[in-house]
Amino acid sequence: MNVNKVVYKPVGMLVGALGGVAATAVFRKVWTLVSGEKEAPDPTDRNRSWGQVLLAATVQGAIFGLVKAAVDRGGATGYKKVTGEWPDD
């Protein structure tokens, strides 16, 4: 295994965890703006419609995907600036 990947792995995990926290915060704000509710519907909540549950899941998935890609890319770019090497090289 490439030493570069071994060194980057813990950094990538930490950055990913922070990204998850950020994505959760962004989703909560977006969901409140979109729906006027503080909490997204739980998929097993019998008082919520299929549409509400699937919309919440779609918005959440899109936000998490976007934040993950941005955080991963930013982490790799920052790693390159510090070490001079791209993490996958």
C-alpha positions in Angstrom: 0.0 0.0 0.0 1.2 3.5 -0.9 2.5 5.4 2.1 0.7 8.5 0.8 -2.7 6.7 1.1 -1.8 5.5 4.7 -1.0 9.0 5.8 -4.1 10.5 4.2 -6.6 7.9 5.4 -6.9 9.3 9.0 -7.0 12.8 7.7 -9.7 11.8 5.2 -11.8 10.1 7.9 -11.6 13.2 10.2 -12.6 15.5 7.3 -15.4 13.1 6.4 -16.8 13.1 9.9 -16.7 16.9 10.0 -18.5 16.9 6.6 -21.2 14.7 8.0 -21.8 17.1 10.9 -21.9 20.0 8.4 -24.3 18.1 6.1 -26.7 17.5 9.0 -26.7 21.1 9.9 -27.3 22.2 6.3 -30.1 19.7 5.8 -31.9 20.8 9.0 -31.8 24.5 7.8 -32.9 23.6 4.3 -35.7 21.3 5.5 -37.0 24.1 7.9 -37.0 26.6 5.0 -38.7 24.2 2.6 -41.3 22.7 4.9 -41.6 25.2 7.8 -40.9 22.2 10.2 -37.9 21.7 12.4 -37.8 18.0 12.0 -37.9 15.9 8.8 -40.4 13.1 8.7 -39.4 9.7 10.0 -40.0 7.1 7.3 -42.1 5.0 9.7 -44.3 7.9 10.9 -47.8 6.8 10.0 -49.0 10.4 10.1 -46.7 11.4 7.2 -47.4 10.8 3.5 -45.2 8.9 1.1 -44.6 12.2 -0.6 -43.4 13.9 2.5 -41.1 11.0 3.5 -39.6 10.6 0.0 -39.1 14.4 -0.5 -37.2 14.6 2.8 -35.0 11.6 1.8 -34.3 13.1 -1.6 -33.3 16.5 -0.2 -31.2 14.9 2.5 -29.5 12.6 0.1 -28.7 15.4 -2.3 -27.3 17.6 0.4 -25.2 14.8 1.9 -23.9 13.8 -1.5 -23.0 17.4 -2.3 -21.3 18.1 1.0 -19.4 14.8 0.9 -18.0 15.5 -2.6 -17.1 19.1 -1.6 -15.4 18.0 1.6 -13.6 15.1 0.0 -12.3 17.2 -2.8 -11.4 20.1 -0.5 -9.5 17.6 1.8 -7.6 16.2 -1.2 -6.7 19.6 -2.5 -5.6 20.8 0.9 -3.5 17.6 1.3 -1.8 18.3 -2.0 -1.0 21.9 -1.0 0.6 20.7 2.2 2.5 17.6 0.9 2.8 18.3 -2.8 1.2 15.0 -3.7 -2.4 14.0 -4.5 -3.8 11.4 -2.0 -4.4 8.8 -4.7 -1.0 9.1 -6.4 
